Amino acid sequence: MTKWFDTDSWLHRKRYVLGYLGIVIGFAALLYVAGTVIPGGLSSSEEKAFVASAKLDLQDIDSLTIINLPFHVVQRGVVELLGPTTFTLKLQSLILALITGIGAVLLLRRWFKANIALLATIIMITTGQFIYVAQSGTPDIGYIMWPVWLLLTATMITTSERHKRFWKILFFALVPLSLYTPVNIYLVIAIISAGLIHPHVRYVLRRMSNVHLALLSLMSLVLVAPLIYLVSRDPSLIPQFLGIPSSWPPDLLANGRTLMQQYFNFVSPQSGALMTPVLGLGSMIVIALGIWRLFKIRYTARSYTLVAWVILLIPALLVNPSYTTVAFVPLLILLAMGLEFLLRSWYQMFPRNPYARFVGLVPLVILVGGLVISGLSRYFDGYRYDPATASNFSHDLTLLEKKVVTNQPTTLIVAPSEQEFYAAIVHLNRQPDDKLIIATTVPLQPQGQLAATHAAKDRVGYPIDRIVTTATSNNADRFYIYKTK
């Protein structure tokens, strides 16, 4: 049979390299747009996360004993270096999301064939939930980053013949750092369980030097020491790390309905800070095929880990459905398994007919293309135009920088609930000539410009000079500038 395309061409031989390179470039561009344009503002959760980062003090050990410490350390470093702006408050999440995407490519490439890894990665980085978490200046990116890199390093230790010492050091460093993020302990338990149960993993562990293992364990202990200190000071935080809600017993029926809305309510999707369902109908169908495939190959080490992880996560999600993002990585792996099942089944039907094999790719390309386009359009349209979603993000920090603060000293009157956030902005501002003063009451003799936030405008009795507005339909008046002379 005559070849209808040249399999020896450079383009064909480098197709996966070019594909991964295209993914990285497109992903970086997508993250930039998400971090600067859509939604382009800060949610209340992002403001609270920044306040926690601003309180870190190396001279005060108690300030370091906080949940999600690694994230807050990175955010504090970025803001110290570049100054507090809407983009810099999100930048650490964007960087960690890029690292997560690279880790996901490497992980899927180890677990699946190159074509499946490529398709699954494209679907992952264009999912609305992932883009939302990637641009959010909150620790939520840790629910995706830690599992991806823990699974990758554990896989490399057991399967790679090169740089094993590096992967072991990285794994023993990531395990304690991941424990600072709530619910991630379940993946650590699942990995340890797989190590104790699966014979190949046990064989790899037995070959490790006792001295080397002791040194790595000591390193892990040092990294987890602040967490141990935090829990010893406040044992009530233990349920939070386990994903247990403060109100107990939980309403399991109501939580079950919430989970159904988050994952399966395709008839009447809802808007909010996070748009649901988080995955489209097509993705969930492919995931269902992946679950079927998982039980067919349950004897592998990765299946042991994945099954144990899912079994531990289901009760955690049922008692606290707010941890929606923790299910993203297992769903991604199941999605890749479903794609592999589809492709394998079609190829088995036509093992020697290249034309039939090629034709079978057409519906697969349509499926993946549809998932990508629907994910992107839903994110861009929803987080920009949906009133129930877009209104959750404030553009006040950008307006303050561009339209309120001038060369003259400015006294900004804020509500008590806003004081911590704006005080943190002033505290970490890199500009030495910045003369922004934060107050909750109007001084007797204001010097320079007097301004107030929307929430504090009723506290000022001076006549209004101008109003700084935003593009939202409700509460568009964000800052008031007053005449003091």
C-alpha positions in Angstrom: 0.0 0.0 0.0 1.4 3.4 -1.0 2.2 5.9 1.8 -0.1 8.9 1.5 2.1 10.9 4.0 5.8 10.8 4.7 6.4 9.2 8.2 10.1 10.0 7.9 9.8 13.7 7.5 11.1 16.0 10.2 7.7 17.4 10.8 6.3 14.0 11.5 9.2 12.9 13.7 9.0 16.1 15.8 5.2 16.3 16.0 4.9 15.8 19.7 7.8 18.1 20.5 6.1 20.8 18.4 2.8 20.0 20.0 4.1 20.3 23.6 5.9 23.5 22.6 2.7 24.9 21.2 0.9 24.0 24.4 3.5 25.8 26.5 3.3 29.0 24.4 -0.5 28.9 24.2 -0.8 28.1 27.9 1.5 31.0 28.9 -0.6 33.4 26.7 -3.8 32.1 28.2 -2.5 32.6 31.7 -1.4 36.2 30.9 -4.9 37.0 29.6 -6.5 35.4 32.6 -4.2 37.3 35.0 -4.6 40.7 33.4 -7.9 40.9 31.6 -10.5 38.3 32.6 -11.8 38.7 35.2 -9.2 41.4 35.8 -10.1 42.1 39.5 -9.7 40.7 43.0 -12.2 38.5 44.8 -12.7 38.8 48.6 -10.8 35.5 49.0 -7.8 36.9 47.2 -7.8 40.0 49.4 -7.9 37.8 52.5 -5.0 35.7 51.2 -2.9 38.8 50.5 -3.6 40.1 54.1 -2.3 36.7 55.5 0.8 36.9 53.3 1.5 40.5 54.4 1.5 39.4 58.1 4.4 37.0 57.6 7.5 38.1 59.7 10.7 36.0 59.8 11.4 37.5 63.3 8.0 36.2 64.6 7.8 32.4 64.4 4.1 32.6 65.2 3.4 34.5 62.0 4.8 31.5 60.0 2.4 29.0 61.6 -0.4 29.5 59.1 -2.3 27.2 56.8 -0.9 27.2 53.2 2.4 28.6 54.3 4.4 27.8 51.1 1.9 29.7 49.0 1.9 32.8 51.3 5.8 32.8 51.4 5.9 32.8 47.5 3.2 35.5 47.3 5.0 37.7 49.9 8.2 37.3 48.0 6.6 38.3 44.7 4.9 41.4 46.2 8.0 42.4 48.0 9.9 42.3 44.7 7.4 43.9 42.4 5.0 45.8 44.6 1.3 45.3 45.3 -0.8 45.4 42.2 -3.8 43.4 41.0 -1.4 41.5 38.7 1.3 40.8 41.2 -1.2 39.5 43.7 -2.1 36.9 41.1 1.4 36.4 39.7 2.4 33.6 42.1 -0.7 31.6 41.2 0.1 32.1 37.5 3.7 30.9 38.0 2.5 27.9 40.0 -0.1 27.1 37.4 2.5 27.1 34.7 4.7 24.8 36.8 1.6 22.6 37.3 0.9 22.5 33.6 4.5 21.4 32.9 4.2 18.7 35.7 0.9 17.5 34.2 2.5 17.1 30.8 5.4 15.1 32.3 3.0 13.0 34.4 0.6 12.2 31.7 3.5 11.4 29.4 4.7 8.8 31.9 1.3 7.3 32.5 0.0 7.3 28.9 1.1 7.4 25.3 2.2 10.7 23.8 -0.9 11.3 21.8 -3.2 10.8 24.9 -1.0 13.0 27.1 -1.1 15.7 24.5 -4.9 15.7 24.1 -5.6 15.4 27.9 -3.2 18.3 28.6 -4.9 20.5 26.1 -8.3 19.7 27.7 -6.9 20.4 31.2 -5.4 23.8 30.5 -8.5 25.0 28.7 -11.0 23.9 31.4 -12.7 26.9 33.0 -12.1 25.6 36.5 -8.3 25.3 36.0 -8.0 28.8 34.4 -10.1 30.3 37.2 -7.8 28.7 39.9 -4.7 29.6 37.9 -5.5 33.3 37.9 -6.8 33.4 41.5 -4.4 34.9 44.0 -5.5 32.3 46.6 -3.9 29.0 47.7 -6.4 27.0 45.7 -3.8 26.3 43.0 -2.2 24.0 45.6 -5.0 21.6 45.3 -3.9 20.9 41.7 -0.1 21.6 41.9 0.8 19.3 44.8 -1.0 16.2 43.5 0.5 16.6 40.1 4.0 16.9 41.3 3.6 14.3 44.1 2.4 11.7 41.6 5.1 12.7 39.1 8.0 12.4 41.5 6.6 9.1 43.0 6.3 7.8 39.4 9.8 8.8 38.5 11.2 7.1 41.6 9.6 3.8 40.7 10.0 3.9 36.9 12.9 6.1 35.9 16.5 4.9 35.7 18.0 8.4 35.5 18.3 11.1 38.2 16.7 8.9 40.8 18.4 10.7 43.6 17.0 14.1 42.4 13.5 12.7 42.2 13.8 11.2 45.7 15.0 14.5 47.2 12.2 16.3 45.4 9.5 13.8 46.6 10.6 14.0 50.2 10.5 17.8 50.0 7.1 18.0 48.4 5.4 15.6 50.8 5.8 17.8 53.9 5.2 21.0 52.0 2.0 19.6 50.5 0.6 18.9 54.0 0.3 22.6 54.7 -2.6 22.6 52.2 -5.8 21.1 53.6 -7.0 17.7 52.2 -3.7 16.9 50.5 -3.0 14.5 53.3 -5.3 12.0 51.6 -3.1 11.8 48.6 0.0 11.3 50.8 -1.9 8.4 52.5 -2.8 6.9 49.2 0.8 7.0 47.9 2.1 5.5 51.1 -0.6 2.8 50.9 0.3 2.0 47.4 3.9 1.7 48.5 3.0 -0.7 51.2 0.7 -2.8 49.1 2.2 -2.9 45.6 5.1 -5.4 45.3 7.1 -3.3 42.7 7.0 -0.2 44.9 8.0 -2.3 48.0 11.0 -3.6 46.0 12.1 -0.1 45.1 11.9 1.0 48.7 13.9 -1.9 49.9 16.7 -1.0 47.6 17.1 2.4 49.1 20.1 3.0 51.4 19.1 3.3 55.1 21.4 6.3 55.5 19.9 8.0 52.5 16.4 7.3 53.7 17.2 8.7 57.1 18.6 11.9 55.7 15.6 12.4 53.4 13.3 11.7 56.4 15.2 14.3 58.4 14.7 16.9 55.7 11.0 16.2 55.6 10.8 16.6 59.3 12.5 20.0 59.2 10.1 21.2 56.5 7.0 20.0 58.3 8.2 21.3 61.8 6.3 24.7 61.5 3.1 22.7 60.7 3.6 20.5 63.7 4.1 23.6 65.9 1.0 25.2 64.4 -1.2 22.1 65.1 0.3 21.7 68.6 -0.6 25.3 69.4 -4.1 25.0 68.0 -5.4 21.4 67.8 -8.7 22.7 66.5 -7.0 23.2 63.1 -6.7 19.5 62.6 -10.2 19.1 61.3 -9.5 21.9 58.8 -6.5 20.1 57.4 -8.6 17.0 57.1 -11.3 18.9 55.2 -13.9 18.6 58.0 -16.2 21.6 58.3 -16.6 23.6 61.4 -20.3 22.8 61.7 -20.8 19.2 62.7 -22.6 17.0 61.9 -22.9 18.1 58.3 -26.1 18.0 56.2 -25.0 15.1 54.0 -28.2 15.4 51.8 -27.6 19.1 51.1 -23.9 18.5 50.5 -24.8 15.7 48.1 -27.1 18.1 46.1 -24.3 20.6 46.1 -21.9 18.0 44.6 -24.5 17.1 42.0 -24.8 20.7 41.0 -21.0 21.1 40.9 -20.4 18.1 38.6 -23.6 16.9 37.0 -26.2 19.6 36.7 -25.8 20.3 32.9 -29.5 21.2 32.5 -29.4 24.3 34.7 -25.9 25.5 35.3 -25.3 28.2 37.9 -23.1 31.2 38.2 -21.2 32.5 41.2 -17.6 32.9 42.3 -17.0 29.6 40.6 -19.3 28.6 37.6 -20.8 25.1 37.8 -20.8 22.4 36.7 -17.0 22.7 36.6 -16.7 20.2 33.7 -18.7 19.8 30.6 -21.0 16.9 29.7 -18.6 15.6 27.1 -15.7 15.5 29.6 -17.8 13.7 32.2 -18.8 11.0 29.6 -15.1 10.5 28.8 -14.4 10.3 32.5 -17.0 7.6 33.0 -15.2 5.6 30.4 -12.0 6.2 32.3 -13.6 4.8 35.5 -14.5 1.7 33.6 -10.9 1.5 32.3 -9.5 2.0 35.8 -11.2 -1.2 37.1 -9.9 -3.1 34.1 -6.3 -2.3 35.0 -6.6 -2.1 38.8 -3.5 -4.2 39.3 -1.0 -1.4 38.5 0.7 0.8 41.1 -0.9 3.9 39.6 -4.4 2.3 39.8 -3.7 1.4 43.5 -2.9 5.0 44.2 -5.8 6.5 42.2 -8.4 4.2 43.7 -7.2 4.7 47.3 -7.1 8.5 46.7 -10.7 8.6 45.3 -12.0 6.4 48.1 -10.5 8.9 50.7 -11.7 12.0 48.8 -15.3 11.0 48.4 -16.2 11.2 52.1 -14.1 14.4 52.4 -16.1 16.0 49.6 -19.4 14.7 51.0 -18.9 16.4 54.4 -17.3 19.5 52.9 -18.2 20.1 49.2 -16.4 23.5 49.2 -13.2 21.7 48.3 -14.2 21.3 44.7 -10.8 21.7 43.2 -9.2 18.7 45.0 -11.0 16.4 42.6 -9.5 18.0 39.5 -6.4 15.9 39.2 -8.1 12.5 39.7 -10.7 13.6 37.1 -8.0 14.6 34.7 -6.3 11.2 35.0 -9.7 9.5 34.5 -10.3 11.7 31.5 -7.0 10.6 30.0 -7.9 7.0 30.7 -11.2 7.5 28.9 -9.5 9.0 25.9 -7.0 6.1 25.8 -9.9 3.6 26.0 -11.7 5.3 23.0 -8.5 5.3 20.9 -7.5 1.8 21.8 -11.0 0.4 21.1 -11.0 2.0 17.6 -7.5 0.8 16.7 -8.4 -2.7 17.8 -11.3 -2.7 15.4 -9.0 -1.8 12.5 -5.5 -3.0 13.4 -4.1 -2.9 9.8 -6.2 -0.4 7.9 -4.5 3.1 8.1 -7.4 4.8 6.4 -9.9 3.5 9.0 -7.6 4.4 11.8 -7.2 8.0 10.5 -11.0 8.3 10.0 -11.5 7.3 13.6 -9.4 10.3 14.7 -11.9 12.7 13.1 -14.7 12.3 15.8 -12.0 12.3 18.5 -10.6 15.6 17.2 -14.1 17.0 17.0 -14.7 15.9 20.6 -11.5 17.4 21.9 -12.0 20.6 19.9 -15.5 20.9 21.3 -14.4 20.5 24.8 -11.6 23.1 24.3 -13.8 25.7 22.7 -16.7 25.2 25.1 -14.3 25.5 28.1 -12.6 28.7 26.8 -15.8 30.4 25.7 -17.5 29.5 29.0 -14.7 31.0 31.0 -14.2 34.1 28.9 -17.9 34.9 28.6 -18.9 33.9 32.0 -16.3 35.6 34.1 -16.5 38.8 32.0 -20.2 39.2 31.2 -22.2 37.1 33.7 -23.4 39.6 36.4 -23.6 36.8 39.1 -19.9 36.0 38.4 -18.2 39.2 37.3 -19.6 41.1 40.3 -17.5 39.0 42.6 -14.3 40.7 41.5 -13.2 44.1 42.6 -11.1 46.5 40.4 -10.5 48.9 43.3 -6.8 48.3 43.6 -6.2 49.2 39.9 -8.5 52.2 40.2 -6.6 53.3 43.4 -3.3 53.1 41.6 -4.3 54.8 38.4 -7.1 57.3 39.3 -6.9 58.1 43.0 -3.3 58.2 44.2 -1.6 61.3 42.8 1.7 63.1 43.4 0.3 64.9 46.5 -0.3 63.1 49.8 -3.6 61.2 49.9 -5.6 60.2 52.9 -7.9 57.3 52.1 -10.9 56.8 54.4 -11.9 53.1 54.5 -14.4 51.0 56.4 -13.0 48.9 59.3 -13.6 45.8 57.3 -11.3 47.1 54.6 -8.5 48.5 56.8 -6.3 45.4 56.9 -6.2 45.0 53.1 -5.4 48.7 52.4 -2.9 48.8 55.3 -1.1 45.8 53.7 -1.0 47.6 50.4 0.7 50.6 52.0 3.0 48.3 54.1 4.4 46.4 51.0 4.5 49.3 48.5 7.9 49.6 47.0 7.6 53.2 46.0 9.4 55.4 48.6 7.6 58.5 47.6 4.2 57.0 48.0 2.3 59.1 50.6 -1.0 57.1 50.8 -2.4 57.2 54.4 -5.1 54.8 55.4 -7.6 55.8 58.1 -11.1 54.9 59.3 -11.9 58.4 60.5 -11.5 61.8 58.8 -8.7 63.9 60.3 -9.5 67.3 61.7 -7.3 69.1 59.1 -6.8 66.9 56.1 -3.5 67.5 54.3 -3.4 67.0 50.5 -6.1 65.0 48.9 -8.9 63.4 50.8 -10.6 60.2 49.4 -12.9 57.5 50.6 -13.9 54.1 49.4 -17.5 53.1 48.4 -18.0 51.5 51.8 -16.8 54.5 53.8 -18.3 57.4 51.8 -20.9 58.2 54.4 -18.1 58.9 57.0 -16.9 62.0 55.1 -18.8 65.3 55.4 -16.8 67.3 52.8 -18.3 68.2 49.4 -17.6 65.8 46.6 -15.1 66.8 43.9 -15.3 63.7 41.7 -16.2 60.1 41.7 -14.1 57.3 40.4 -16.2 54.6 38.8 -15.8 51.1 37.4 -17.7 49.3 34.5 -19.9 47.2 36.7 -23.7 47.8 36.6 -24.1 47.8 40.4 -22.0 49.7 43.0 -20.0 51.3 40.2 -19.0 54.3 42.4 -15.8 52.9 43.9 -13.9 56.0 45.3 -15.0 59.5 46.2 -12.5 62.5 46.0 -13.5 65.4 48.2 -12.9 69.2 48.2 -11.1 70.1 51.4 -10.4 73.8 50.5 
